[in-house]
Amino acid sequence: MAEVRAEMVANVWKVVVAEGDQVVDGDELVILESMKMEIPVVADADGTITALKVAEGDVVQEGDLIAVIE
């Protein structure tokens, strides 16, 4: 199991995956926006998205859980 967490305070601009999707290491999961910059959040393991904890428009804080990959 891998937990993907936010590395900074940002807005969730776009959600690219859904629960149940298969991903491989390096796939984009969500795109964050901070200070008019787009920051992709990528999978750090191969597997299935078993939990997606953010939606477009959410604000995440550093360390917040974005997704779980199993």
N, C-alpha and C positions, 0 to 999 in steps of 0.2 A: 504494500500500500504506500502511496506517495501523496502527501498533502502539498498543494500548491498555495502559497501565501503571497499577499501583496508585499512588495518591497518598499512602498511609499504611500503617502496619502494621495489619493487621486479619485477621479470620477470614472465609473465604468462606462466607456463610450460605446463599445460594441461587444456582444457575446457571440463568439464564433461556433461554440460547441453546445451540445445538449446532453443531459443525462442519458447514458446508454451508448453514447458514441465511442467508437474505438479510436484511440490516438497513439501516436508514436512519439518518442523523444524528439522534442523540437517543434512539434505542431503548435500553432497558435490556439490558445483557449479563449482569451478575452483580450481586448485592447483597452488600456487605460488612457485617460487624458489628464495631463497635469501641466499647467502653465502653457497651454496651446501646443503641447508636444504629445504625440501618440506613442505609447509605450506598450509593445506587445508582451503578454504574459504567456510563456510557452510551457508545454508539458516537459517534465524532467524524467519521465519514465514511459515505457510502453504500457498500454492497458486500456481499461474501459472507465469512462467517467461515471462514477457511482453516486457522486453528489456534486451539485453545482450550487454554490451558496451566494451567488451574486446575480443581479439583473441589470440591464441597461438603465443608466440613470442613478444607480446606487453610488454612494461615496464609500470608499474603503480606506481604512487606516493601516499604517504599517503593521504587518503581522497578521492581518485579517485573513481567514480561510477563504480561498476563492473556489477551489475544487479538490475533490479526492479522486485519485486514480488507483484502481485495483487491477 
